[in-house]
Amino acid sequence: MSDVVVRQATEADIPAMNAVYNEYILDSHVSFDLEPWSDAKRLEWFRACAEDGYPLLVACEGDEIIGVSWSGPWRPKKAYRGSVESTVVLAPDAGGRGVGTQLYTALLDALRSDGFHRAYAIIALPNDRSIALHRKLGYREVGVLEDVGFKDGKFHSTMLMELALDDA
């Protein structure tokens, strides 16, 4: 892996963040979004997550953003505040080089530092690479929701994985 730097995302990163994430919307089943995010929608989302104290990170190779990792509310009710949904996405040519591990580890470290209790990942199936990454980082499978999302003309299941942040 060449020199990859993980840093806090900024509003200036939004077009590059969208470029990475929107590819998953358009070309795969792993995002259940059906329409690409506009930069305006991403900016609104970014500001809300940042204001609520959720880490938002990017992995950079030189000036290019090759990965994005973020957390956000698990559920909107206040009792869930200590729990987050965690996400990592990489540009297609960034996979298999350790970037996902580096980026996600930085996110989990930030979540621990900020006092969050649990992290949850929702993985659209099949996705062996994502499941392997989450297991490597200590997540455990807590269930599968069968045929929960409909995309590309068929139903897809998701796996729910959980990581205890304060037990590490």
N, C-alpha and C positions, 0 to 999 in steps of 0.2 A: 504494500500500500504506500503510495506517495504521501507527502505531507498533507494530512487532512486536519483542518482546524475546526473545532466545534465551538460555537459562540452563541450568545443570546441573539435571537432574531430581532430585527428592527422593521419598522414600517417600510423602509426602503427595499426590504427583501420580499415584499408581498408578490410582485410579479414572478420572481423566480420560484417562490414557494408554490404558487399556483401552477407554474409550468410543471413542476415535479408531481404535485398531487393530481392535477387535472388529467394527466396521462393515465392514471389508474382509473379514473371515472370513465374515460373514453375507451380504453383498450383492455379492460379486465373486469372481473367480477369482484375484486377485493374491496372496492369502495361501493357502498350501496347508494351513494349519490348518483343521480341519473343525468344531471346537467353539470357542466363545468362551472366552477366558481368564478365569478367576476372579481376583479381586483377590489371593487367597492365593497362587495359582500365579504371578502377576505379581510379587508381593513376593519370593517365593523366587528367581525368575529375576533380579530387580533386584539383590538382595543378592549373588548369585553373580557377576554381571557387574561390579558396583561393587568387590567384593572383589578381583577379578582385574585391575582397572585399566582396564576398558573404559568409554569415555565414553558417557553416557546424557543426551540433551538434550531440552528441550521448547521450543517456540515459543509465546509467550503474546501475546495481544492483550487488554490490560487484565488481568482476572483469569482469562480463559478460555484454556485450552490448545487451540491450533489445529493443532499438529503435534508429531510425535515423531521423533527420530532417535537411533539407537543403533548400537553395534558390539558384536560378541561374537566368540567363537572361530570361526575358519574351520573347523577340525577339532580334535578333542580331543587328538591326539597332541602332545607337547611340542615337537617340531621345527617345528610350525606356529605357534608362539607369536607370531612377528612378523607374521603375516597375520590379518586380521579379515574378518568378514562385516559389511557396512554396510547400514543400512536407513533409509528415511525414509518416513513416512506423514503425510498431512494430512487434517484435517477436510474434508468435501466443499466447503464454501464458502470454503476457504482456497486452493484451487488457482488457478493462473493469475495470482497476484499477487506472485510472487517469494519467497514464504515458503519453498518447498521449497529454492530455491537458497540463501537465507540460512541456513536451518537445516542443510542438508547441508554447506555451506562451513564452518560452525562445527565440525561433527563432524570433517571432514577436517583442519582446522587443529589440533584437539585430538589427533587420531591422530598427525599429524606431530610435534607438540610432545612427545608421549609416546614417540616413537621407533619407531612401528610401520612396517613395511616395505611391505606391500601391503594393499589393500582390495579385497574382492570383493563384487559385487552379483549377486543371482540374481533375474531379472525374469521373471515369468510372462507369457507371450505370449498375445494381443497386448497391448502397452502402450506405444504410441508416445510418450506424454508422459514416462514414466519413462526410456525409452531416450534421449530427447532431453536430459533433465536430466543423466543420467549422462555422456553424451558432452560436454555443455557443461562439466562439471566435470573432464573429462580422462580419464574411463574409456574403455577400448577393449574391443570385443567379442572374446572369446576362444573362444566356441563356443556352440552351441545343443544342448540335450538334447531330443530329439524325444519327445513324448508321455510325459514322465517323471512327471507327477502326474495323478491322477484326482480330479476334483471336479465337482459339479453334473452328474453323469451322462456326463461325457466326459473324454477325456485332454487335457492341456495341456502344451505345450512351455515350456522356460525358456531364457533367454539368460543366459550367464555373462559378466560384464564385470569388468575388472580395472583398478586404478589403482595406479601405482607412487608410493607416498607419499614416498619418500626421493629421488626423481629430479626433483621439482618445482622 
